[in-house]
């Protein structure tokens, strides 16, 4: 696994719950 792949996985794992929370809060 390259650093870029790790960064993308880490970003998605971190951003997904945040985005879900924002969408839920917006609704």
PDB file of N, H, CA, C and O in Angstrom:
ATOM      1  N   UNK A   1       0.851  -1.203   0.000  1.00  0.00           N
ATOM      2  CA  UNK A   1       0.000   0.000   0.000  1.00  0.00           C
ATOM      3  C   UNK A   1       0.884   1.249   0.000  1.00  0.00           C
ATOM      4  O   UNK A   1       1.819   1.377   0.790  1.00  0.00           O
ATOM      5  N   UNK A   2       0.561   2.140  -0.892  1.00  0.00           N
ATOM      6  H   UNK A   2      -0.199   2.036  -1.534  1.00  0.00           H
ATOM      7  CA  UNK A   2       1.356   3.363  -0.982  1.00  0.00           C
ATOM      8  C   UNK A   2       0.824   4.403  -0.008  1.00  0.00           C
ATOM      9  O   UNK A   2      -0.257   4.248   0.559  1.00  0.00           O
ATOM     10  N   UNK A   3       1.595   5.458   0.174  1.00  0.00           N
ATOM     11  H   UNK A   3       2.474   5.584  -0.286  1.00  0.00           H
ATOM     12  CA  UNK A   3       1.183   6.523   1.089  1.00  0.00           C
ATOM     13  C   UNK A   3      -0.081   7.205   0.576  1.00  0.00           C
ATOM     14  O   UNK A   3      -0.947   7.595   1.359  1.00  0.00           O
ATOM     15  N   UNK A   4      -0.179   7.347  -0.743  1.00  0.00           N
ATOM     16  H   UNK A   4       0.524   7.030  -1.379  1.00  0.00           H
ATOM     17  CA  UNK A   4      -1.352   8.001  -1.327  1.00  0.00           C
ATOM     18  C   UNK A   4      -2.610   7.177  -1.061  1.00  0.00           C
ATOM     19  O   UNK A   4      -3.661   7.723  -0.725  1.00  0.00           O
ATOM     20  N   UNK A   5      -2.491   5.851  -1.216  1.00  0.00           N
ATOM     21  H   UNK A   5      -1.637   5.408  -1.488  1.00  0.00           H
ATOM     22  CA  UNK A   5      -3.641   4.984  -0.976  1.00  0.00           C
ATOM     23  C   UNK A   5      -4.061   5.052   0.488  1.00  0.00           C
ATOM     24  O   UNK A   5      -5.250   5.097   0.804  1.00  0.00           O
ATOM     25  N   UNK A   6      -3.060   5.058   1.385  1.00  0.00           N
ATOM     26  H   UNK A   6      -2.094   5.021   1.129  1.00  0.00           H
ATOM     27  CA  UNK A   6      -3.350   5.142   2.813  1.00  0.00           C
ATOM     28  C   UNK A   6      -4.031   6.465   3.136  1.00  0.00           C
ATOM     29  O   UNK A   6      -4.968   6.505   3.933  1.00  0.00           O
ATOM     30  N   UNK A   7      -3.565   7.541   2.523  1.00  0.00           N
ATOM     31  H   UNK A   7      -2.804   7.508   1.875  1.00  0.00           H
ATOM     32  CA  UNK A   7      -4.133   8.864   2.770  1.00  0.00           C
ATOM     33  C   UNK A   7      -5.587   8.912   2.297  1.00  0.00           C
ATOM     34  O   UNK A   7      -6.440   9.492   2.969  1.00  0.00           O
ATOM     35  N   UNK A   8      -5.869   8.310   1.152  1.00  0.00           N
ATOM     36  H   UNK A   8      -5.176   7.839   0.606  1.00  0.00           H
ATOM     37  CA  UNK A   8      -7.226   8.324   0.620  1.00  0.00           C
ATOM     38  C   UNK A   8      -8.167   7.536   1.523  1.00  0.00           C
ATOM     39  O   UNK A   8      -9.284   7.975   1.797  1.00  0.00           O
ATOM     40  N   UNK A   9      -7.712   6.364   1.988  1.00  0.00           N
ATOM     41  H   UNK A   9      -6.805   6.007   1.765  1.00  0.00           H
ATOM     42  CA  UNK A   9      -8.529   5.546   2.883  1.00  0.00           C
ATOM     43  C   UNK A   9      -8.764   6.287   4.191  1.00  0.00           C
ATOM     44  O   UNK A   9      -9.879   6.303   4.711  1.00  0.00           O
ATOM     45  N   UNK A  10      -7.700   6.906   4.724  1.00  0.00           N
ATOM     46  H   UNK A  10      -6.794   6.893   4.302  1.00  0.00           H
ATOM     47  CA  UNK A  10      -7.810   7.639   5.979  1.00  0.00           C
ATOM     48  C   UNK A  10      -8.764   8.810   5.813  1.00  0.00           C
ATOM     49  O   UNK A  10      -9.584   9.080   6.691  1.00  0.00           O
ATOM     50  N   UNK A  11      -8.654   9.507   4.683  1.00  0.00           N
ATOM     51  H   UNK A  11      -7.987   9.288   3.970  1.00  0.00           H
ATOM     52  CA  UNK A  11      -9.506  10.679   4.446  1.00  0.00           C
ATOM     53  C   UNK A  11     -10.973  10.266   4.361  1.00  0.00           C
ATOM     54  O   UNK A  11     -11.843  10.926   4.929  1.00  0.00           O
ATOM     55  N   UNK A  12     -11.245   9.156   3.641  1.00  0.00           N
ATOM     56  H   UNK A  12     -10.538   8.620   3.180  1.00  0.00           H
ATOM     57  CA  UNK A  12     -12.626   8.724   3.497  1.00  0.00           C
ATOM     58  C   UNK A  12     -13.191   8.255   4.832  1.00  0.00           C
ATOM     59  O   UNK A  12     -14.351   8.520   5.149  1.00  0.00           O
ATOM     60  N   UNK A  13     -12.364   7.551   5.618  1.00  0.00           N
ATOM     61  H   UNK A  13     -11.422   7.335   5.361  1.00  0.00           H
ATOM     62  CA  UNK A  13     -12.829   7.084   6.926  1.00  0.00           C
ATOM     63  C   UNK A  13     -13.110   8.264   7.843  1.00  0.00           C
ATOM     64  O   UNK A  13     -13.981   8.190   8.710  1.00  0.00           O
ATOM     65  N   UNK A  14     -12.372   9.351   7.653  1.00  0.00           N
ATOM     66  H   UNK A  14     -11.665   9.411   6.949  1.00  0.00           H
ATOM     67  CA  UNK A  14     -12.541  10.511   8.524  1.00  0.00           C
ATOM     68  C   UNK A  14     -13.661  11.420   8.025  1.00  0.00           C
ATOM     69  O   UNK A  14     -14.426  11.965   8.820  1.00  0.00           O
ATOM     70  N   UNK A  15     -13.754  11.581   6.713  1.00  0.00           N
ATOM     71  H   UNK A  15     -13.132  11.139   6.067  1.00  0.00           H
ATOM     72  CA  UNK A  15     -14.693  12.539   6.138  1.00  0.00           C
ATOM     73  C   UNK A  15     -16.119  11.991   6.063  1.00  0.00           C
ATOM     74  O   UNK A  15     -17.079  12.750   6.191  1.00  0.00           O
ATOM     75  N   UNK A  16     -16.263  10.689   5.857  1.00  0.00           N
ATOM     76  H   UNK A  16     -15.483  10.072   5.752  1.00  0.00           H
ATOM     77  CA  UNK A  16     -17.598  10.109   5.690  1.00  0.00           C
ATOM     78  C   UNK A  16     -18.512  10.384   6.887  1.00  0.00           C
ATOM     79  O   UNK A  16     -19.629  10.861   6.688  1.00  0.00           O
ATOM     80  N   UNK A  17     -18.080  10.101   8.121  1.00  0.00           N
ATOM     81  H   UNK A  17     -17.173   9.713   8.282  1.00  0.00           H
ATOM     82  CA  UNK A  17     -18.950  10.371   9.279  1.00  0.00           C
ATOM     83  C   UNK A  17     -19.223  11.862   9.458  1.00  0.00           C
ATOM     84  O   UNK A  17     -20.312  12.242   9.888  1.00  0.00           O
ATOM     85  N   UNK A  18     -18.255  12.702   9.135  1.00  0.00           N
ATOM     86  H   UNK A  18     -17.370  12.394   8.785  1.00  0.00           H
ATOM     87  CA  UNK A  18     -18.435  14.147   9.278  1.00  0.00           C
ATOM     88  C   UNK A  18     -19.476  14.642   8.271  1.00  0.00           C
ATOM     89  O   UNK A  18     -20.381  15.401   8.618  1.00  0.00           O
ATOM     90  N   UNK A  19     -19.332  14.199   7.023  1.00  0.00           N
ATOM     91  H   UNK A  19     -18.597  13.582   6.741  1.00  0.00           H
ATOM     92  CA  UNK A  19     -20.287  14.613   5.995  1.00  0.00           C
ATOM     93  C   UNK A  19     -21.678  14.089   6.327  1.00  0.00           C
ATOM     94  O   UNK A  19     -22.669  14.794   6.141  1.00  0.00           O
ATOM     95  N   UNK A  20     -21.753  12.851   6.820  1.00  0.00           N
ATOM     96  H   UNK A  20     -20.948  12.278   6.971  1.00  0.00           H
ATOM     97  CA  UNK A  20     -23.045  12.273   7.191  1.00  0.00           C
ATOM     98  C   UNK A  20     -23.674  13.091   8.313  1.00  0.00           C
ATOM     99  O   UNK A  20     -24.883  13.318   8.319  1.00  0.00           O
ATOM    100  N   UNK A  21     -22.856  13.530   9.256  1.00  0.00           N
ATOM    101  H   UNK A  21     -21.873  13.346   9.251  1.00  0.00           H
ATOM    102  CA  UNK A  21     -23.359  14.338  10.364  1.00  0.00           C
ATOM    103  C   UNK A  21     -23.865  15.681   9.884  1.00  0.00           C
ATOM    104  O   UNK A  21     -24.895  16.165  10.354  1.00  0.00           O
ATOM    105  N   UNK A  22     -23.150  16.286   8.951  1.00  0.00           N
ATOM    106  H   UNK A  22     -22.314  15.893   8.568  1.00  0.00           H
ATOM    107  CA  UNK A  22     -23.575  17.586   8.425  1.00  0.00           C
ATOM    108  C   UNK A  22     -24.893  17.444   7.665  1.00  0.00           C
ATOM    109  O   UNK A  22     -25.798  18.264   7.814  1.00  0.00           O
ATOM    110  N   UNK A  23     -24.989  16.394   6.851  1.00  0.00           N
ATOM    111  H   UNK A  23     -24.253  15.727   6.730  1.00  0.00           H
ATOM    112  CA  UNK A  23     -26.215  16.176   6.078  1.00  0.00           C
ATOM    113  C   UNK A  23     -27.384  15.914   7.021  1.00  0.00           C
ATOM    114  O   UNK A  23     -28.483  16.434   6.826  1.00  0.00           O
ATOM    115  N   UNK A  24     -27.132  15.101   8.042  1.00  0.00           N
ATOM    116  H   UNK A  24     -26.240  14.679   8.199  1.00  0.00           H
ATOM    117  CA  UNK A  24     -28.194  14.793   9.003  1.00  0.00           C
ATOM    118  C   UNK A  24     -28.614  16.050   9.754  1.00  0.00           C
ATOM    119  O   UNK A  24     -29.803  16.263   9.992  1.00  0.00           O
ATOM    120  N   UNK A  25     -27.654  16.874  10.125  1.00  0.00           N
ATOM    121  H   UNK A  25     -26.688  16.700   9.931  1.00  0.00           H
ATOM    122  CA  UNK A  25     -27.953  18.103  10.854  1.00  0.00           C
ATOM    123  C   UNK A  25     -28.709  19.081   9.948  1.00  0.00           C
ATOM    124  O   UNK A  25     -29.576  19.822  10.412  1.00  0.00           O
ATOM    125  N   UNK A  26     -28.374  19.077   8.661  1.00  0.00           N
ATOM    126  H   UNK A  26     -27.670  18.475   8.284  1.00  0.00           H
ATOM    127  CA  UNK A  26     -29.025  19.988   7.729  1.00  0.00           C
ATOM    128  C   UNK A  26     -30.491  19.604   7.551  1.00  0.00           C
ATOM    129  O   UNK A  26     -31.350  20.461   7.342  1.00  0.00           O
ATOM    130  N   UNK A  27     -30.761  18.316   7.636  1.00  0.00           N
ATOM    131  H   UNK A  27     -30.063  17.620   7.806  1.00  0.00           H
ATOM    132  CA  UNK A  27     -32.141  17.839   7.503  1.00  0.00           C
ATOM    133  C   UNK A  27     -32.816  17.954   8.860  1.00  0.00           C
ATOM    134  O   UNK A  27     -33.990  17.610   8.997  1.00  0.00           O
TER     135      UNK A  27
END
